[in-house]
């Protein structure tokens, strides 16, 4: 399971409409396209996202590349908290919390997109419960944390750096 923080978005202070409608910047769109490359070639992927536009836009290139839908979930919304994210993510796994994943490679991986506050609280909660984290506990925009789940519980976490945008690459929407 991978949990990504949304890519670079317009500044909150200069945005005068609903914060949930705040979109990605050109750099954020470029980050989302590079992020999609991490999931190219997967047979199946379940994508869950905060309903915020910037989160949906972060995972849209992944969804379009594989023909997968993006499921909007409240437990990843800004302010939802780490405990809600933890419970929701475990239920998002194939078979939910209590059932083992299907055998034979038919199990889809999960990609989730959320906000910095939710991801930070989730990581703090996991660290409190003894989950080993390889990397920093604070994740920058478009950074991802790979979570290992065994027997219905998170067992380990590994930080994946944000996608690198090549210098001179003209970001496009």
DOKOL-271826 format. One record per residue: residue in three letters; residue number from 1; x, y, z of N, C-alpha, C in turn. Coordinates in steps of 0.1 Angstrom, whole numbers. Layout:
BAGU ALA NUM X Y Z X Y Z X Y Z;
...
END
This chain:
BAGU UNK 1 8 -12 0 0 0 0 9 12 0;
BAGU UNK 2 5 22 -8 13 35 -9 3 46 -5;
BAGU UNK 3 8 55 3 1 67 7 9 79 3;
BAGU UNK 4 3 87 -6 10 99 -12 4 111 -6;
BAGU UNK 5 13 121 -4 8 135 -1 6 141 -14;
BAGU UNK 6 -5 149 -16 -8 155 -29 4 163 -34;
BAGU UNK 7 5 165 -47 15 173 -53 14 188 -50;
BAGU UNK 8 23 195 -55 24 210 -53 11 216 -58;
BAGU UNK 9 4 224 -49 -8 231 -52 -7 246 -51;
BAGU UNK 10 -17 253 -57 -17 267 -55 -17 271 -40;
BAGU UNK 11 -11 283 -38 -9 287 -24 -23 290 -18;
BAGU UNK 12 -25 285 -6 -38 286 1 -41 301 4;
BAGU UNK 13 -31 309 7 -34 323 10 -39 331 -2;
BAGU UNK 14 -35 327 -14 -40 334 -26 -52 329 -32;
BAGU UNK 15 -58 318 -26 -69 311 -32 -82 316 -25;
BAGU UNK 16 -92 321 -32 -103 328 -26 -116 320 -27;
BAGU UNK 17 -115 308 -32 -127 299 -33 -125 288 -22;
BAGU UNK 18 -134 278 -23 -133 267 -13 -120 260 -14;
BAGU UNK 19 -114 257 -3 -101 251 -3 -101 238 -9;
BAGU UNK 20 -112 231 -9 -113 218 -15 -112 218 -30;
BAGU UNK 21 -114 230 -36 -113 232 -50 -100 237 -55;
BAGU UNK 22 -90 239 -45 -77 244 -49 -69 234 -57;
BAGU UNK 23 -65 238 -69 -59 228 -78 -43 228 -77;
BAGU UNK 24 -38 219 -84 -23 218 -85 -17 229 -93;
BAGU UNK 25 -5 232 -91 3 241 -99 8 234 -111;
BAGU UNK 26 15 241 -120 21 234 -132 31 224 -127;
BAGU UNK 27 39 228 -117 49 218 -111 42 206 -105;
BAGU UNK 28 30 208 -98 23 197 -93 18 188 -104;
BAGU UNK 29 13 193 -115 9 184 -126 20 176 -131;
BAGU UNK 30 32 182 -132 44 175 -137 48 164 -127;
BAGU UNK 31 47 167 -114 50 157 -103 40 146 -104;
BAGU UNK 32 27 149 -107 17 138 -108 20 129 -120;
BAGU UNK 33 25 134 -131 28 126 -142 40 117 -140;
BAGU UNK 34 50 122 -133 62 114 -129 58 103 -119;
BAGU UNK 35 49 107 -110 44 97 -100 37 86 -107;
BAGU UNK 36 30 89 -117 23 78 -124 32 67 -130;
BAGU UNK 37 44 71 -133 54 62 -138 58 51 -128;
BAGU UNK 38 56 54 -115 59 44 -105 49 32 -105;
BAGU UNK 39 38 34 -111 27 24 -111 24 18 -124;
BAGU UNK 40 32 23 -134 31 17 -148 34 3 -148;
BAGU UNK 41 26 -5 -154 28 -19 -155 21 -28 -145;
BAGU UNK 42 15 -22 -135 7 -30 -126 -5 -35 -132;
BAGU UNK 43 -9 -47 -129 -21 -53 -135 -34 -47 -129;
BAGU UNK 44 -33 -44 -116 -45 -39 -108 -40 -29 -98;
BAGU UNK 45 -48 -19 -96 -45 -9 -86 -58 -3 -81;
BAGU UNK 46 -60 -3 -68 -71 4 -62 -66 18 -58;
BAGU UNK 47 -73 28 -63 -69 42 -59 -80 49 -51;
BAGU UNK 48 -76 53 -39 -85 60 -30 -79 74 -28;
BAGU UNK 49 -88 84 -27 -83 98 -25 -92 106 -17;
BAGU UNK 50 -85 116 -11 -93 127 -5 -101 133 -16;
BAGU UNK 51 -113 138 -13 -121 145 -23 -116 158 -28;
BAGU UNK 52 -106 164 -21 -100 177 -26 -94 176 -40;
BAGU UNK 53 -97 186 -48 -93 186 -62 -78 183 -63;
BAGU UNK 54 -69 189 -55 -55 187 -56 -51 173 -54;
BAGU UNK 55 -58 165 -45 -55 151 -43 -59 143 -55;
BAGU UNK 56 -71 146 -60 -76 138 -72 -67 141 -84;
BAGU UNK 57 -63 153 -86 -54 156 -97 -41 150 -96;
BAGU UNK 58 -36 147 -83 -23 140 -81 -24 126 -86;
BAGU UNK 59 -35 119 -84 -36 105 -88 -43 103 -102;
BAGU UNK 60 -48 113 -108 -55 111 -121 -46 105 -131;
BAGU UNK 61 -33 109 -133 -25 103 -143 -22 88 -141;
BAGU UNK 62 -22 84 -128 -20 70 -124 -33 63 -129;
BAGU UNK 63 -44 68 -125 -57 62 -129 -59 61 -144;
BAGU UNK 64 -56 72 -151 -58 71 -165 -49 62 -172;
BAGU UNK 65 -36 61 -167 -26 52 -172 -30 37 -171;
BAGU UNK 66 -38 34 -161 -41 20 -159 -56 17 -161;
BAGU UNK 67 -64 27 -164 -78 25 -166 -85 22 -153;
BAGU UNK 68 -80 28 -142 -86 25 -128 -95 37 -124;
BAGU UNK 69 -105 35 -116 -113 46 -111 -106 52 -99;
BAGU UNK 70 -109 64 -95 -104 71 -83 -116 71 -74;
BAGU UNK 71 -115 64 -62 -126 64 -52 -123 76 -42;
BAGU UNK 72 -133 85 -41 -132 96 -31 -137 91 -18;
BAGU UNK 73 -128 93 -7 -131 88 6 -129 99 16;
BAGU UNK 74 -138 101 26 -137 111 36 -125 109 46;
BAGU UNK 75 -121 96 48 -111 94 58 -97 99 54;
BAGU UNK 76 -96 103 41 -83 109 37 -84 124 35;
BAGU UNK 77 -96 130 38 -98 145 37 -90 152 47;
BAGU UNK 78 -86 164 43 -78 173 53 -86 174 66;
BAGU UNK 79 -79 172 77 -85 173 90 -91 160 95;
BAGU UNK 80 -91 149 87 -98 137 91 -90 130 102;
BAGU UNK 81 -77 132 103 -70 126 114 -63 113 111;
BAGU UNK 82 -53 110 118 -45 97 116 -53 85 119;
BAGU UNK 83 -61 85 129 -68 73 133 -79 69 123;
BAGU UNK 84 -86 79 117 -96 77 107 -89 71 94;
BAGU UNK 85 -77 77 91 -70 73 79 -65 58 81;
BAGU UNK 86 -60 55 93 -55 42 96 -66 31 94;
BAGU UNK 87 -78 34 100 -89 25 99 -94 23 85;
BAGU UNK 88 -95 35 78 -100 34 64 -91 27 55;
BAGU UNK 89 -78 30 56 -68 23 47 -68 8 49;
BAGU UNK 90 -69 4 62 -70 -11 64 -82 -17 57;
BAGU UNK 91 -93 -10 58 -105 -15 51 -104 -15 36;
BAGU UNK 92 -96 -6 31 -94 -5 16 -86 -16 10;
BAGU UNK 93 -79 -24 19 -72 -35 14 -81 -46 8;
BAGU UNK 94 -76 -54 -1 -84 -65 -6 -88 -74 5;
BAGU UNK 95 -101 -76 7 -106 -85 17 -108 -77 30;
BAGU UNK 96 -104 -64 31 -106 -57 43 -96 -61 54;
BAGU UNK 97 -99 -57 66 -89 -59 77 -88 -74 81;
BAGU UNK 98 -99 -81 81 -99 -95 87 -96 -106 78;
BAGU UNK 99 -96 -104 65 -94 -115 55 -81 -113 48;
BAGU UNK 100 -74 -125 46 -62 -124 38 -64 -120 24;
BAGU UNK 101 -54 -114 17 -56 -111 3 -57 -123 -5;
BAGU UNK 102 -64 -122 -17 -65 -134 -26 -52 -139 -30;
BAGU UNK 103 -51 -152 -33 -39 -158 -37 -37 -156 -53;
BAGU UNK 104 -26 -159 -58 -24 -160 -72 -22 -146 -79;
BAGU UNK 105 -18 -136 -71 -15 -123 -77 -27 -115 -82;
BAGU UNK 106 -39 -119 -78 -51 -112 -82 -54 -100 -73;
BAGU UNK 107 -47 -98 -63 -49 -87 -54 -44 -74 -59;
BAGU UNK 108 -53 -64 -59 -47 -51 -64 -40 -44 -52;
BAGU UNK 109 -30 -37 -56 -23 -29 -46 -32 -17 -44;
BAGU UNK 110 -29 -9 -34 -36 3 -30 -27 15 -31;
BAGU UNK 111 -32 26 -38 -26 39 -38 -36 49 -32;
BAGU UNK 112 -32 56 -21 -40 65 -15 -34 79 -16;
BAGU UNK 113 -42 90 -17 -37 103 -18 -44 112 -7;
BAGU UNK 114 -36 119 1 -41 126 12 -33 139 14;
BAGU UNK 115 -35 145 25 -29 158 29 -18 157 39;
BAGU UNK 116 -10 167 40 2 166 49 -2 164 64;
BAGU UNK 117 -14 170 68 -18 168 82 -22 154 85;
BAGU UNK 118 -29 148 76 -34 134 77 -23 124 77;
BAGU UNK 119 -14 126 67 -3 117 66 7 118 78;
BAGU UNK 120 9 130 82 18 132 94 12 126 107;
BAGU UNK 121 -1 127 109 -8 121 120 -8 106 119;
BAGU UNK 122 -10 101 107 -10 86 105 4 81 108;
BAGU UNK 123 15 87 103 28 83 106 31 83 121;
BAGU UNK 124 27 94 128 29 95 142 22 84 150;
BAGU UNK 125 10 81 146 3 70 152 9 57 150;
BAGU UNK 126 14 54 138 21 42 135 34 41 143;
BAGU UNK 127 41 52 144 54 51 152 51 49 166;
BAGU UNK 128 40 54 172 36 52 186 33 37 188;
BAGU UNK 129 28 31 178 25 16 179 36 7 174;
BAGU UNK 130 48 12 174 60 4 171 63 1 157;
BAGU UNK 131 56 7 147 59 4 133 72 11 129;
BAGU UNK 132 81 3 123 94 8 119 92 17 107;
BAGU UNK 133 98 29 107 98 38 95 112 40 90;
BAGU UNK 134 114 36 77 127 39 71 125 52 63;
BAGU UNK 135 131 63 69 130 76 63 124 86 73;
BAGU UNK 136 122 98 68 117 109 77 102 107 80;
BAGU UNK 137 98 112 91 84 111 95 76 122 89;
BAGU UNK 138 82 132 83 75 143 77 77 142 62;
BAGU UNK 139 66 142 54 66 139 40 63 152 32;
BAGU UNK 140 72 156 23 69 168 15 59 165 5;
BAGU UNK 141 54 175 -2 43 174 -12 48 164 -23;
BAGU UNK 142 40 155 -27 41 144 -37 51 133 -32;
BAGU UNK 143 55 134 -19 62 123 -13 53 112 -10;
BAGU UNK 144 58 100 -9 50 88 -7 55 79 4;
BAGU UNK 145 47 73 12 51 63 22 45 50 17;
BAGU UNK 146 54 40 16 50 26 13 48 19 27;
BAGU UNK 147 35 14 29 32 7 41 31 -8 39;
BAGU UNK 148 37 -15 48 36 -30 47 25 -34 57;
BAGU UNK 149 16 -42 53 5 -47 61 6 -62 62;
BAGU UNK 150 6 -67 74 6 -81 77 -5 -85 87;
BAGU UNK 151 -13 -95 84 -23 -99 94 -32 -88 99;
BAGU UNK 152 -36 -79 90 -45 -68 94 -39 -57 101;
BAGU UNK 153 -26 -55 102 -20 -44 109 -8 -39 101;
BAGU UNK 154 -5 -26 103 7 -20 96 19 -25 104;
BAGU UNK 155 29 -30 96 41 -35 103 54 -27 100;
BAGU UNK 156 54 -20 88 66 -13 85 62 -2 75;
BAGU UNK 157 70 9 74 68 20 65 81 24 59;
BAGU UNK 158 81 28 47 93 32 40 90 45 32;
BAGU UNK 159 98 55 34 96 68 27 101 67 13;
BAGU UNK 160 93 72 3 98 73 -11 98 88 -14;
BAGU UNK 161 109 93 -18 110 108 -21 101 112 -32;
BAGU UNK 162 97 125 -32 89 130 -43 95 128 -56;
BAGU UNK 163 87 127 -67 92 126 -80 101 137 -84;
BAGU UNK 164 112 135 -91 121 145 -95 116 151 -109;
BAGU UNK 165 115 164 -109 111 170 -122 124 175 -128;
BAGU UNK 166 127 170 -140 139 173 -147 140 188 -150;
BAGU UNK 167 152 194 -147 153 209 -151 151 211 -165;
BAGU UNK 168 144 222 -168 141 225 -182 129 219 -188;
BAGU UNK 169 123 210 -180 110 203 -184 99 213 -182;
BAGU UNK 170 92 216 -193 81 225 -192 69 218 -186;
BAGU UNK 171 65 221 -174 53 215 -168 41 218 -176;
BAGU UNK 172 32 209 -179 20 211 -186 8 205 -178;
BAGU UNK 173 -4 210 -181 -15 204 -174 -21 194 -182;
END
